[in-house]
């Protein structure tokens, strides 16, 4: 018979596992989205600058084409300023770092619940406490993910897309 304190600590490990699972998934979705926007902000000025500097515009009849070329050049100049103002590079680093930390914590809490819980309560608790310290630090450092990322993570996890085959009950084994 397992000690009631150990049972409660197992429940808390599972709760923290779920927290990490949803947070890590949301951050991974946000990371993919942020990476795409970062690519747009890095490539668009090159393309717009090339279009603005192209001599093709000068050979076309009418002033509208020259205005279009000027607008391309102007927009090419705005993209780096917007990129810097939004601080996309720093967000990418923070999102990536936090996603990795929550993924690692997810696995550690699962291991604590499934393996560490067989140790005497004091040993189990000693394993749990540093994980909660890491969790507190991860929460403090993590940028808050947008609501749509969390909702996407909920749908993906709820559909079973992130479950491991080994965790599924297999009849006859």
C-alpha positions as CSV (number, residue, x, y, z in Angstrom):
1,X,0.0,0.0,0.0
2,X,1.4,3.4,-1.0
3,X,1.7,6.2,1.4
4,X,-1.0,8.9,1.0
5,X,1.7,11.6,0.8
6,X,3.3,9.7,-2.1
7,X,0.0,9.4,-3.9
8,X,-0.6,13.1,-3.6
9,X,2.9,13.8,-4.8
10,X,2.3,11.5,-7.8
11,X,-0.9,13.5,-8.6
12,X,1.1,16.7,-8.4
13,X,3.8,15.3,-10.7
14,X,1.1,14.3,-13.2
15,X,-0.5,17.7,-12.9
16,X,2.9,19.4,-13.6
17,X,3.5,17.0,-16.4
18,X,0.2,18.2,-18.0
19,X,1.1,21.8,-17.4
20,X,4.5,21.3,-19.1
21,X,3.0,19.3,-21.9
22,X,0.5,22.0,-22.9
23,X,2.9,24.9,-22.4
24,X,5.7,23.2,-24.4
25,X,3.3,22.4,-27.2
26,X,1.9,25.9,-27.3
27,X,5.4,27.3,-27.3
28,X,6.4,24.9,-30.2
29,X,3.5,26.1,-32.3
30,X,4.4,29.7,-31.5
31,X,8.0,29.0,-32.4
32,X,7.0,27.7,-35.8
33,X,4.8,30.8,-36.4
34,X,7.5,33.2,-35.2
35,X,10.1,31.6,-37.4
36,X,7.9,32.0,-40.4
37,X,7.4,35.7,-39.6
38,X,11.1,36.1,-39.0
39,X,11.7,34.7,-42.4
40,X,9.3,37.1,-44.0
41,X,10.9,40.1,-42.2
42,X,14.4,39.0,-43.3
43,X,13.6,38.1,-47.0
44,X,10.9,40.7,-47.8
45,X,13.4,43.7,-47.7
46,X,15.8,41.9,-50.0
47,X,13.0,41.3,-52.5
48,X,11.4,44.7,-52.2
49,X,14.8,46.4,-52.4
50,X,15.7,44.4,-55.5
51,X,12.4,45.4,-57.1
52,X,12.8,49.0,-56.1
53,X,16.3,49.2,-57.6
54,X,15.4,47.3,-60.7
55,X,15.8,49.1,-64.0
56,X,12.7,47.4,-65.4
57,X,10.5,50.0,-63.7
58,X,12.3,52.8,-65.5
59,X,11.6,51.4,-68.9
60,X,7.8,51.1,-68.4
61,X,5.6,53.9,-69.6
62,X,3.8,56.1,-67.0
63,X,4.8,57.6,-63.7
64,X,2.8,54.9,-61.8
65,X,5.6,52.4,-62.2
66,X,8.2,54.8,-60.8
67,X,6.0,55.4,-57.8
68,X,5.6,51.6,-57.3
69,X,9.4,51.2,-57.4
70,X,9.7,54.0,-54.8
71,X,7.2,52.3,-52.6
72,X,9.0,49.0,-52.9
73,X,12.2,50.7,-51.8
74,X,10.4,52.6,-49.0
75,X,8.8,49.3,-47.7
76,X,12.2,47.6,-47.9
77,X,13.5,50.2,-45.5
78,X,10.6,49.8,-43.1
79,X,10.9,46.0,-42.7
80,X,14.2,46.0,-40.7
81,X,12.9,48.8,-38.4
82,X,9.6,46.9,-37.8
83,X,11.6,43.7,-37.2
84,X,13.8,45.5,-34.6
85,X,10.8,47.2,-33.0
86,X,9.0,43.9,-32.6
87,X,12.3,42.4,-31.2
88,X,11.6,39.2,-33.2
89,X,15.1,37.8,-32.7
90,X,14.9,38.0,-28.9
91,X,11.4,36.4,-29.0
92,X,12.7,33.5,-31.1
93,X,15.5,32.8,-28.6
94,X,13.1,33.0,-25.6
95,X,10.4,30.9,-27.2
96,X,12.9,28.3,-28.3
97,X,14.7,28.2,-24.9
98,X,11.4,28.0,-23.0
99,X,9.9,25.3,-25.3
100,X,13.0,23.2,-24.7
101,X,12.9,23.7,-20.9
102,X,9.2,22.8,-20.6
103,X,9.7,19.7,-22.8
104,X,12.5,18.6,-20.6
105,X,10.5,19.3,-17.5
106,X,7.5,17.4,-19.0
107,X,9.6,14.3,-19.3
108,X,11.2,14.7,-15.9
109,X,7.8,15.0,-14.1
110,X,6.6,11.9,-16.0
111,X,9.7,10.0,-14.9
112,X,9.2,11.2,-11.3
113,X,5.6,10.0,-11.3
114,X,6.2,6.7,-13.0
115,X,9.6,5.7,-11.6
116,X,10.7,8.0,-8.7
117,X,7.4,7.4,-6.9
118,X,8.6,3.9,-6.0
119,X,11.3,5.3,-3.7
120,X,10.5,6.1,-0.1
121,X,8.5,9.3,0.3
122,X,11.5,11.5,1.4
123,X,13.6,10.4,-1.6
124,X,10.6,11.0,-3.9
125,X,10.0,14.4,-2.4
126,X,13.7,15.2,-2.7
127,X,13.5,14.4,-6.5
128,X,10.3,16.5,-6.8
129,X,11.4,19.7,-5.2
130,X,14.3,20.6,-7.6
131,X,11.9,19.9,-10.5
132,X,9.4,22.5,-9.0
133,X,12.3,25.0,-8.6
134,X,13.1,24.5,-12.3
135,X,9.4,24.8,-13.1
136,X,9.2,28.1,-11.2
137,X,12.3,29.4,-13.1
138,X,10.9,28.3,-16.4
139,X,7.6,30.0,-15.8
140,X,9.4,33.2,-14.8
141,X,11.5,33.2,-17.9
142,X,8.9,32.0,-20.4
143,X,7.2,34.5,-22.7
144,X,3.4,34.1,-22.5
145,X,2.2,32.2,-25.6
146,X,-0.7,33.6,-27.5
147,X,-4.1,32.1,-26.8
148,X,-4.4,30.7,-30.3
149,X,-1.2,28.6,-29.7
150,X,-2.6,27.2,-26.5
151,X,-5.9,26.3,-28.2
152,X,-4.0,24.6,-31.0
153,X,-2.0,22.7,-28.5
154,X,-5.2,21.6,-26.7
155,X,-6.7,20.3,-29.9
156,X,-3.5,18.5,-30.9
157,X,-3.1,16.9,-27.5
158,X,-6.8,16.1,-27.2
159,X,-6.7,14.3,-30.5
160,X,-4.0,12.1,-29.3
161,X,-1.4,13.3,-31.9
162,X,1.2,13.7,-29.2
163,X,0.8,10.4,-27.4
164,X,3.4,7.8,-27.5
165,X,2.7,4.3,-28.8
166,X,4.4,2.7,-25.8
167,X,1.8,4.4,-23.5
168,X,-1.2,3.0,-25.4
169,X,-2.7,-0.2,-23.9
170,X,-2.1,-3.0,-26.3
171,X,-4.4,-6.0,-26.0
172,X,-2.6,-9.4,-25.6
173,X,0.8,-8.0,-24.5
